[in-house]
Amino acid sequence: MTDHDDLYHRLYSHPKLVADLMRHFVHEPWVADLDFARMKRVNAKFHVRGIRKREGDLIWRIPTRSKTPLYLLTLLEFQSRSDRWMVVRIVVYICLLWLQLVHEKQIPRRGKLPPVFPVVIYNGDPPWLVPVRLHDLIGLPDDSPLWDFQPDGRFFLLDEGRFSPEELDQKDALSALLFRTGHCLTPEELPELAKKLFTWMKKHPDFEELRLSVADLLLQTLTTLGVKSPISQLLPIDLEDVPAMLQTRIDHWKKEKKREWFQEGKQAGEQKGEATMLTRQLRHRFGTVPDWASEKIAKADSPSLEEWGRRILDAPTLDSVFAGRS
């Protein structure tokens, strides 16, 4: 599990954030019937006799408000990379979960298996283009009679990158702000997003315990975007200061980058001058400079240019100027 997946695991271990995700991103009529106030975490470590121990990400049992005795088991998986065989793993997790419920006698002998709603939250940069249905991975022609005997299954994909910033801004949801944070393109966006995150959380005190994890996500995103800073140096006691701390670090990073770019430009300029001078000296000594020599000069570093410049006076031929150094 990557650091990002671990953070999402921590965040979506909070029942209210799972409810936030379901209400704002799963546009199915049955979501309105779910009783999020009575949802409970289910053990995601599968210990079924005769089968090697396996572990999913997060599983929540969410009862319905209607009179039906069934409850929905929501299985959340977090992915940073597109996985062609993800739907196979999901089907395995579901079957292991059912087997464990049977083994633990949580289902009456003549009872039925509870429905499962598998959700994959994907935060990778390339769009998810591999199957979300098991049907699409089975090698049978559409008219084959064997389809009646094949297992089927699918998962609900939440591809964060498919949502535009405008779409996410229209949702009054913490998940929407988290998705935006995870897909920042430049560090400069983060301080304003941090303000929005903590303003939202201030209006929703039930999410107070997630503040540290949200701060960690912001700082991890800052590092991912190339602004390296130890979290211990950035994370203040008062989390309201995080946006300002982010801005301070970004301003410092910009100054460092400008210095680096200036030095690189200065070095490149000096190197270009050395290359031009060497070419002139070669022409003066040997006449026309062949293409192969011009290519070597264009690709050379400063030490090589300096050494070749020293050899010009004593070298009997143009080839001997470049001998022994790539």
HUFEN-V340743 format. One record per pair of residues at least 6 apart in sequence whose ideal C-beta (glycine too) atoms are under 6 Angstrom apart, sorted by sequence separation. I is the first residue (numbers start at 1). J is the second residue. D is the distance in whole Angstrom. If there is no record, write none. Layout:
# HUFEN-V340743
((I & J & D) (I & J & D))
This chain:
# HUFEN-V340743
((11 & 17 & 6) (12 & 18 & 6) (47 & 53 & 6) (101 & 107 & 5) (122 & 128 & 5) (131 & 137 & 5) (140 & 146 & 6) (184 & 190 & 6) (201 & 207 & 5) (283 & 289 & 6) (315 & 321 & 5) (282 & 289 & 5) (46 & 54 & 5) (63 & 71 & 5) (168 & 176 & 4) (22 & 31 & 6) (45 & 55 & 5) (61 & 71 & 6) (62 & 72 & 5) (279 & 289 & 6) (311 & 321 & 5) (44 & 55 & 6) (168 & 179 & 6) (234 & 245 & 5) (44 & 56 & 4) (61 & 73 & 6) (62 & 74 & 6) (138 & 150 & 5) (168 & 180 & 5) (181 & 193 & 5) (219 & 231 & 5) (308 & 321 & 5) (60 & 74 & 5) (44 & 59 & 5) (98 & 113 & 5) (219 & 234 & 6) (59 & 75 & 5) (19 & 36 & 4) (42 & 59 & 4) (135 & 152 & 6) (197 & 214 & 6) (58 & 76 & 4) (134 & 152 & 5) (42 & 61 & 5) (57 & 76 & 5) (134 & 153 & 5) (160 & 179 & 4) (177 & 196 & 6) (278 & 297 & 6) (57 & 77 & 5) (177 & 197 & 5) (229 & 249 & 5) (39 & 60 & 5) (40 & 61 & 5) (57 & 78 & 6) (133 & 154 & 4) (304 & 325 & 6) (94 & 116 & 5) (132 & 154 & 5) (161 & 183 & 6) (275 & 297 & 5) (39 & 62 & 4) (132 & 155 & 6) (160 & 183 & 6) (15 & 39 & 5) (194 & 218 & 5) (215 & 239 & 6) (38 & 63 & 5) (132 & 157 & 5) (227 & 253 & 4) (296 & 322 & 6) (215 & 242 & 5) (278 & 305 & 6) (285 & 312 & 6) (34 & 62 & 5) (35 & 63 & 5) (90 & 118 & 5) (211 & 239 & 5) (128 & 157 & 6) (35 & 65 & 5) (278 & 308 & 6) (33 & 64 & 5) (128 & 159 & 5) (271 & 302 & 5) (274 & 305 & 4) (278 & 309 & 5) (281 & 312 & 5) (33 & 65 & 5) (190 & 222 & 6) (286 & 318 & 4) (33 & 66 & 6) (120 & 155 & 5) (181 & 217 & 6) (56 & 93 & 5) (118 & 155 & 4) (119 & 156 & 5) (120 & 157 & 5) (121 & 158 & 5) (122 & 159 & 5) (123 & 160 & 5) (184 & 221 & 6) (187 & 225 & 5) (181 & 221 & 6) (187 & 227 & 5) (73 & 114 & 5) (75 & 116 & 6) (79 & 120 & 6) (18 & 60 & 6) (54 & 96 & 6) (82 & 124 & 6) (71 & 114 & 6) (72 & 115 & 6) (73 & 116 & 5) (74 & 117 & 5) (75 & 118 & 4) (76 & 119 & 5) (77 & 120 & 5) (78 & 121 & 5) (79 & 122 & 5) (80 & 123 & 6) (81 & 124 & 6) (91 & 134 & 6) (70 & 114 & 6) (80 & 124 & 6) (87 & 131 & 6) (72 & 117 & 6) (87 & 132 & 6) (12 & 58 & 6) (82 & 128 & 5) (84 & 130 & 4) (87 & 134 & 5) (48 & 96 & 6) (82 & 130 & 6) (194 & 242 & 5) (195 & 243 & 5) (194 & 243 & 4) (46 & 96 & 4) (48 & 99 & 5) (48 & 100 & 5) (191 & 243 & 5) (194 & 246 & 6) (46 & 100 & 5) (48 & 103 & 6) (191 & 246 & 5) (190 & 246 & 5) (191 & 247 & 4) (123 & 182 & 5) (91 & 153 & 4) (187 & 250 & 5) (12 & 76 & 6) (90 & 155 & 5) (8 & 78 & 4) (5 & 78 & 4) (5 & 80 & 6) (4 & 80 & 6) (2 & 80 & 5) (25 & 158 & 6) (24 & 171 & 5) (24 & 173 & 4) (20 & 173 & 5) (20 & 174 & 5) (21 & 175 & 5) (20 & 175 & 5) (16 & 206 & 5) (14 & 210 & 6) (11 & 213 & 5) (10 & 213 & 5) (7 & 216 & 6) (7 & 217 & 5))
